[in-house]
Amino acid sequence: MRTIKLGTSALDVPVVAVGMMRINTMSKAEVQTLIGTAMDHGANFFDHADIYGKGACEEIFADAVGMDSSVRETMILQSKCGIREGMFDFSKEHILTSVDGILKRLKTDYLDILLLHRPDALVEPEEVAAAFDQLEQDGKVRHFGVSNQHPRQIELLKKSVRQPLVANQLQLSITNATMITQGFNVNMENDEAVNRDGGVLDYCRLHDITIQPWSPFQFGFFEGVFLDNPKFPELNAKIDEIAAKYGVSNTTIAIAWILRHPAKMQPVTGTTTPERLADCLKAADVHLTREEWYAILLAAGNTLP
């Protein structure tokens, strides 16, 4: 598995992260097979959140791998906190309590990375900084980042937070690529020119923050997957054509399209199917040409000015 540095850290991570959001619907044996598939491909980076299965996903994961110190050292574990029922909460108290719960469920003493989940409108950066300092001092979290945040929100946190923010999880797929396509339409009077995220793609590249695309196969906001979907005939035809050239599946090409971007993103899978996960991970070995990358972009209905 090809690796990249996570943000400005010295941590080498696989270019594809394995998301654990849906494993609470699986049996222990099925989870073991899924995790085993990931590890066999060198994908030892597992993404969690305290709200996934209301915490059950972290418990199931730890049980499936038989978590102990020797197992723990073979993995990179990331989790997220900040989403509560009916609210977002970046208070010091909630962050510290959440991390303690995460560590207990994962049966580990530390997280490699903690991300703040969706932005809290009532965030007080000084409280976040105090929480991060305590977690770092106690050895409970080694690296920190955010999720779904635009540049000004990150800058606000950095006013008080002294640790580097190494990652930002953002929605991105071939059909949800406004963070890329708005860059073509600077100073244009069309919908594609609307800046919806504060230029987060360029900001993260400028500040060496690794973008972790989530829902890499979804269109809309969880409306469904675009692969093999009759709503996207031209896109699927183009993906299938390129997949045949490389001798891989259409799943592999969808992930390879994200990996081809020079921002060195780390897409997060969400599949619970070992075979499909293996196809996702094979994308690390596929390097699309510039012509192929743009052909896929245009087949998704995007236009160049």
Secondary structure, 3 states (H helix, E strand, C coil): CCEEECCCCCCEEECCEEECCCHHHCCHHHHHHHHHHHHHCCCCEEECCCCHHHHHHHHHHHHHHCCCHHHHCCCEEEEEECEECCEECCCHHHHHHHHHHHHHHHCCCCEEEEEECCCCCCCCHHHHHHHHHHHHHCCCEEEEEEECCCHHHHHHHHCCCCCCEEEEEEECECCECHHHHHHHCCCCCCHHHCCCCCCHHHHHHHCCCEEEEECCCEECCCCEECCCCCCCHHHHHHHHHHHHHHCCCHHHHHHHHHHCCCCCCCCEECCCCHHHHHHHHHHHHCCCCHHHHHHHHHHCCCCCC
